[in-house]
Amino acid sequence: MLNEIITKRVDALRNWMEHHNALQAFIIPTADPHNSEYLADHWKCREWLTGFTGSAGIAVVTKDAAALWTDSRYWLQAAEQLEGTPFQLMRDGDEGVPTLKEWLCAQLPAQAIVGCFSGTMSTAEYTDLLENASYQLTAAAEDPFDELWTNRPALPQRPLVLQPLEYTGMSVDEKITLIWKNLKETEPQALLLSDLSEIAWTLNLRGDDIEFNPVFMSYLLLRREGNSVLFVDEHQLTPAVNEYLQENHIEARPYDGWKELIPSELDSIAIPHEVNIQVMRTALDAHLKCPLVSSPVPALRAIKTPAEQQGFRRAMEKDGCAMVRFLEKWEARRGNAAWDELRIDKELTAERSKEEMFCGLSFSTIAAYGPHGAIVHYEADETTNASIDGGGFLLLDSGAQYVDGTTDITRTLPCGPLTDEERKVYTLVLKGHIALSSARFPIGTSGLELDYAARRAMWQEGYDFGHGTGHGVGAHLCVHEGPHQIRKNVRDCTLVGFRPGMTITNEPSLYVSGKFGVRIENTLLVVDDGETPFGHFCRFETLTLCPIDLRPIVREMLTSEEICWLNNYHTEVRRRLLPLLPAPAHRAWLEEATREF
């Protein structure tokens, strides 16, 4: 039934293309006007068109073909969800798979007209798709899904809230001063920010417009002189927020107000590469000087203030207590009615919601049993929901938003008897996790250089995983935060040097397709580790506080140093969490789970 619906939607888009400049192809990214990773329901056009629910991917429809590119995290999921639809799965990054541009050049005649919606295509991506292409690319002012998606959800209008200075550690004025100091272009009168997390960070405001992400739909125009301007729906501004904006010399205008302000009130404006092509075209049509720049905000935001670092520690204590209560209940289930993946999500969320300053989850919980664990970003639903019985692993990846911090943690739990392969793979992942956690490195070392520590043990045994090893984490902001990452691929994000104050996840993983997956993830903080004759060194402080299951470990595969790290980590977990757990059952479970190995 769904496949028939998808086919009708594709046909409707083709009909729209025919009546709009006779387009021979149309590109549908996973995007909103702000280049967000997670989207408000209003902007889930690619999902609506294709039926693929993963958070990353780009689709294209021609007159007689359709394809969708997504990365290795979603290959299994996409294969299942696209089966029977007009869309061919393109395994992005796999050997022999053409890029979107290569595919379009091969499919279309020279000078064919390819369309996209200007409001959801970034300037950088638009430029890349045009470079050395045999086709023409036109950015349409009209959004076809306004017409085709008849019951399209409205844009959210939830109220904004203040993020107190005691948790941010830096005022709005201090942040704006730093932004101008670090902007390399010195001539423009203004800088336009469109990234929602950058705006929330700069203004010390939070919202609820995108699930899991405390951000709000807006643009922010920073002026060198005079009031800056926040473009946001006026219904989202409470009296307290209005007063706060005025105190900080921020003028509020309607969400689309930039379309009038840019051509009428400015001579020059700096525009980050990620800003959508609609904004860029507005500035160019007004004949403004509009240099493309790299926003200074991600690098500034990455270095957490002392207040933010303390907030992370408090949030991890709360999250650790919730995890312990859940895990004790999970272990006590034996002999009772079987649990399933959806119940696990519900039970864990219920425990987190008991904690002070809990604001919601930081992403959709991944509770993946058995073969589902090999689907990197699996999400259970009523159709796929599996009961946990017998043996094997449960991969549980989850996180929460607290006012004082954001969490991201994965534990892989034995559900009964394990095979030798399962125990070996679990131990290899643990060895990689310990190696990265234990790393000492010169300040400025990149994520590309650090990645080998997490993969060395598994590479020696012929194993590997396709996704990154670690990502930054926001301070009551997005759980995936740049500009830095740890991964084996050469990208801009992997060349960023690590410095004290940065957060990063440590999540080596292994997936055996059709059988199981293993991931062990903690969130880390880069801290100063002193000077030596050879320079300034850093190390990692582990922020996450939750036992790592000892039962699957093949002890003979661990060195004495690795066992020492594991025991020291569990000693710290026990020291920090025991005073916060009044119930004897929870305390007893924690004592046993953190026993000497």
N, C-alpha and C positions, 0 to 999 in steps of 0.2 A: 504493500500500500504506500509506504513512504517513498519507495523507489519511483512509483508512478507520479507522486507529487513532485519529486525532484525533477523528473523529466519535464513535467509541465512548466515548472519554474524556469528551467533552462530554455525551453521553447519561447516562453514569454520574454525573456531577456533578448533572445535572438530577434524577435519581432521588434522590440524596442530599438535594438542596434540598427536594424534596417531603416527605421524611420528617423534616426538621428545620425545624419552625416554618412549614412550607408557604412557604418563601422563593420570591419571584417573580423574584429576581435575586441573583447572587452576584458580588462584585468580587474579582479576583485581581491584586494589585499585583506588581511586580517588587521583592520585599522579603524581608528576614529580620527577626527581632525587634529588630535594631539599626539599621534604616534604612540598611543598607549599599548602596553602589553596585554592587559586585561581590558575588556570593553563593557560599557553599559549595554543593556539589551538592545537599545535602539540601533547600535552600530554593529551588531552581529550579522552583517549581510552575507559574508562568506559562509557562515554556518547555516543560515537560512537557505541559501542557494544550493549548497552541496550536501547537507546532512552530516558533514564531518564536524564533530564538536570539540576537537582539540584546539588548544589556545594559540597555535602557530600554523601558518600555512597561507599560500596565495593561490588563487584559482584564476583560470582564464577560459573563456568561452569563445570559440570561433563559429563560423556558419555550420561546420560539420564535425567539430571535435570539441572536447572539453577535458581539461587536466587540472590536477591539484598537486602542488609541491608542498611537502612538509618534511621536517627533519627526523632524525633517527628515533627520537623519543616517541614519535607517533606512527611509525610505519605499520605496526601490527594493528593498532586501532583504526587507522585510516583504511587499511586493506579491508577490514570488516565492514566499516560504515559506508564505504564507496562501492562495495560489491552490488552489482545490479543497477547502478546509476550511470548516467552518461560520462561520469568523470573517471579518467585514467589516473591512477596514483603514480606520481613521480617522486621517487625516493631521493629527496634533495641531499646532495653530498655523496651519494653512492656512485661507485665507479661506473662509467658509461652512461649515466643519466644526464641528459642535457639540462642546462639552466633554462629558466623561463625565456630569456632573450634568445638563446640558441634555438629553442623549440619554436618560437614565433617566427624567427627568420627561416626555419626549415618548412614550416607549415604554410606560410603566406607568400604571395607574390611580392616582388619588389614594390616599394612605395604603398603597400597596403596601409589602410588607416586603422590604427589600434587606439581604442579609447580607454579612459579611466576617469573616475570622478575626482576632480581637482581638490575636493575637500578632505579626501582620505589618502592622498598620495603625497609623501614627503618630497621636498625639493631634492634631497639627495638621491632618493630612489628614482624619481622621475629623470634626473640627469643621467643616472647609471643606465636606465633602460633605453635612453636615447643614444648613448655613446656607441658609435660604430654599428648602429642598427640599420637593417635594410628596409625597415618599415617606418611609417610616420606615427608619432604618438601625439594624440590630442587629449588634453585634460578638459573634460566636459564640465561646464558650470552646473548642469543638472545632475542630481543624484537619481539614477534609474529606480532605486529601491523605494523612493518616495511614492512612485507610481505603481510599482509591481507588488510591493509588500503591503497588502491592503490592511492588515491588522498590526502594522509595525508599532512597537512600543514607543511611547512618548519619551522625550528626554527627561531625565530625573530632575527634581527640584527640591532636594532635601536641604535642610538648614545647615549652615556652616557653624563650626565651633572653634573656640580659641584653644591653641596648644600652649599651656602655661610656660612662662619663662623658666620656671624651676626644672622643667623637663627638657627644654631646648638648649638652655645655657647661652643663648645668643639672641639679641634683640633684632627686630626687623631692620632698624637703622644700621646696626653693625653688619648685617648680612648684605644689605644693598651697597654699603660702602665697599665691602670685600668684592662684590661682583664687579663693580666699576674698576676697582684696582686690578682685577685679574682679567678684564676684557682687553684683548690685545689691540683691537681697533680703537683708536682714540678720537676719531672724528665724529662718528654718528651722535646725533642728539639723543637717541633713544635706543633701547634694546627691547625686542618683543620676545617674551617667553610664552611658549605654548604647551610645553611638557607639564602635565598636571602635578606630578610629584615635585618638580622644581618650583612651581608656584606655591604649593602648600608649604614646602620647606622655607622658601624666602619670606613668606608672610606669617609664618607660625600659625597657620590655620589648617584645619582638617575638615573633611566632608564625608559624604556617604553616597556618592553618585555612582561608584563602580564597586561591585561586590568584591569584598576582601581588601580593597584599597581605600584608605581614608582620604580621598581626594575629591575635587569638585570641578565640574566643567567650567573652564574659564580660560582667559588669556590675561597676561600681565604685561603692561607697557611701562618699563622703567625709564624715567627721564633724568638726564644729567641735571637739569634745572627745573624747578617747579614740581607740582604734584605728579606722582605716578598714577596709572589708571588700571583698575581691575575690571575686566569685562566679565560679568557674571549675571545670571538671572537674579533680578531684584528680589524675587520671592524667597531666595535662599539667605538673605541678609537679615539677621535678627537685630533688634535695637543695640544689643551689646556689640555685635560685630560691626555695625555701622559706626558706632562711637569709636571703636578700636581703629578702624580704617582712617577715620578723620584724624585721630591722634597721631597716626603714623604717616600723614600727608598722602594718603591713597584715596583717589577719587573712584567711586563706583559708577560704571556705565553698563548698559545692556550687553549681553553675551556677544551679539553680533555688531556691537558698536565700533569695533576696530575698522570695519569696512568704510565707515564715514570718517573716522579720526585720521587714519593713516594718510589719505590723499589731501585732507584739508588742513591739518595742523602740524605737519612735519616736513622737513626738507631732506632729512637723512634718518635711516633706521638700520640698526644691525639686526640681522635675521639668522638664527641658528639653522644649520643644515636640515634639522629634523622638522622644521616648520612646513606645513602643507603648501602645495603649489598654488592654492587659491590665495593665500596670504601673500606669497611672493609676487604673484601676478598683479595683485592690487597695488603693491608698492611700485612695481615696474611701470604699470599703466599710468601712475601718477608722476612718473619721471623722477622718483626719489633716488638718492644715493642709498643703495641697500646692500652693503657687503655681506656675504655669507660668512658666518663665524661659527666657532665652536662655543657653545654656552659654557661659561665658567662654573655654573652651578654644580654639575655632577662631581667635579673634583673637590670643590669646597664642602659639599654635603657628605662626601665619603669619609672625611676626617671627623669622627664623632667628637663632640665636646665632652669634657669631663662629666657634665650633667647627663648627657645622653648615654655615656658609658655606664654610669651608675644606674640609669634607668633600665638598660639592658640586663644588668645583673639582677635587679629586682624582678623584672619580668620573667627571667629564666627561673628564678626561685618559685614564682607562682606557677609557671608552666610545668616545672618539675614536680611540684606537689600534685597538680592535676594528673600528670602522667602516672605517678605512683599510685594514686587512688584508682585510676582506670586499670592499670596493670594488675593490681591486687584483685580487683573484681574479675578481670579477665582470667586470671589463674584459678580463681575460686569457682569458675563456671563448670569445671569438669564434673561430670556426673549429672549435670542439669540439662535443660533443653539446649540444643545446639545454637550457637550464635552464627549470624551471617555478616557479610561485609557491611551492609547498611546499618545493622545494629551497632557494630563497632564504631562507625562514624557518629551515630547518635549518642552512644554512651560516653565517648571521649569528649564530644562537644559539651555534654551536660556537666562533666567534671570541670572543664575549663570555665564554663559560665558561672561557676561558684566563686571564682577568684575575683578579688577586688580589681577594679579598673579594666575588666574584660570588655572588649568592644566588638568581638566577633572573630571569625577565623581569618587567617592571612592568605589562605588558598583553600581550594576544595580538597578535603581529606582523601588521601589515597589509601584505601584498605583493600589490599590485593592478595587473595589467597591462591596458593598453588600456581598454576599456569598464568593467572592474571598478574602475578608479580613480575612476569617478563614483559608486560606492557608498561613502558616506563611511566606514563602519566595516565594510567588506568583510572576510571571513575565508575564505581558501581552504580547501576540503576536497577529498576524492577526486573528488567529482562536478563541482565548479566549476574545479578546478585547471587553469590555462592555461599553455601553453608560451610562452616569450618568444622570438618570432622576428619578423622583419620590423622595422618601425619603431614609432613611437609612444612612449608614456611608461610607465615603471614607477613607481608611487607606493609608497614604502617608509616606513611609519610604525612605529617600534619603540622599545623602551626596556628598561631593566634595573634591577634592584635590586642595589646594593652595600651593604655594611655602613655605608659612609660617605656614601651618597647615592643618589638615585633619578634616572634619566634618561628623557627623552622627546624624540625627534628624528624629523623627517620630511625625507626628500630625494626629489625627483622626478628620475628618471634617464632620459635618452634611450636608446632601444634600437635606434636606427637612424635613417633619415631622418624628419624632422618636417615637418608641414604649417605653413603660415604662421599658421594659427589657433593651433596648439599653441605655437609660439614666442611669439606675442603674449600669450597667456594666461599662459604661464610668466613672462614679463617683467612683466606687471601684478602677479602675485602677489609677485614679488621686490621690486617697487617698494613694495608695501604692507608687506612684511616689513622692508625697510630703513627706511621712514618710522617705524614703531613702534619699532624698535631704536634709532633716533637721537633719539627724543623726549626733550625736557627739559621738566619740568613742576613746578608748585608741589607741595609736600608736601600730601597729602590729596586730590589729584586722583583722580577715580573711574575705574573701568574703562569706564563708559559714555562718559565724556569722552575717554578715550584711544582708543576703538575707531575713531573716524573716521580717525585717521592710517593705519590698516591698510587702510581701504576706499576712501580718497579717489581713488586712481588708477583703480581698477577701476570705481567709480561713474561717473567721468567718461566711461568707455567703455561704460557701460550693463551692467556685470557686477555680480554680488553673490553671496554665499554665505549659507546659512541658519543655520549653527551659530555658536558663539562663537569669538572670536579668541584667547582665552587663558584658562588656568586655573592655579591654584596647584599646586605640586608638593611633596610631602612629603619630609622628610629620612629616607631609608630607611623610608618609610611609603607611603601611597597616592599614586599618580601624579596623581590628581585630588583636589585639596585646596582647601577654602574657607578663609575665607568670601568671598574676592574672585574676580572674573572680569573679563575684558575681553569685552564683547559689546555689540551695538547695542540690545538690549531693556532696558527698565526693569524691573529685578528687585532684590531686596535685595542680591544678590551683586554687582551692577554699580554700586551706590551706595557700596560700601566704599572708603574713601580709601586710596591707595597710600602706603606708608611704607618707609623703608630697612629692608632685611632680608627683604622679601617676595620670593618666587619667583613667576614667571609665565611661561607659554609664549607664544610669538609664532608663530601658525600661520594666517595668512591663506591662503585656498584658493579655487579655482574648479573647478566641476564642469560638464562638458558631457555631459549624459545620453546614454548610448549610445555615447560616443566616448572620453572620457578625463577624468582628474582631475589637478589640480596642487595640491600643498601643500608649503610650505617652513616648517619648524618648528625653532626653537631655544628653549631654556629660558633665561630672563633672571633677573637679580637686581636689585632696586631698591637703588640706592646713593645716598648723600648727594652733592649737587653744589653745596653751599655756599649762603651767604646773599647776597642782593642787596637793594637798597633796597626791593624789592617783596615780599620774603619768602624763605622757605627753599625751595630747589629740589632736585629729584631727577633722576636719569637711570637708564638701564639698563646694567648690565654683562652682556654675552653670556657665558653659562656654557658652552653647547654648543660643542664643538670638532670640526668636520668640514667639509670643503670643500663649497661650494655649486656645483653643476655649472654651468660657464660656457657650455657649448656651445649650449644652447637660447636664450640671451639675444639679444634684438634690441638691439644696442648703441645704436642711434639713439634708442631709447625711454628711455634712462637719462640723467640729468643728470650733470654732472661731480662733484657732491657725492655722488651715489649710487655712482658708480664708485669714488670715493675711499673710501667706507665699505666697499665690497666688497673692495678691495685691502687696506685696513687689517685687516679681519676675517681675510682669508687669511694675512696676515703673522703675526697672532697665533696662528692655528691651526698654521702652520708652526713658529713659534718654540717653542710648547709641546709639540708632538707629535714633532718630528724627534728630539730626544734620547731619546725613549722607544721608537723604532723601530729596532732593530739591523739588520734585513734590508735589503740594498741595494734589492731590488725594491720594498719598501714605501716606502722613503725616496724613491726615484726617482718613484714614482707620486704621492706627496704633493707633491713639488716641482713636478711638472707640473700637478697639480690646483689648486694655489694660486698659479699663475703670475700675473704682472701682467696685468690685463685691459685 
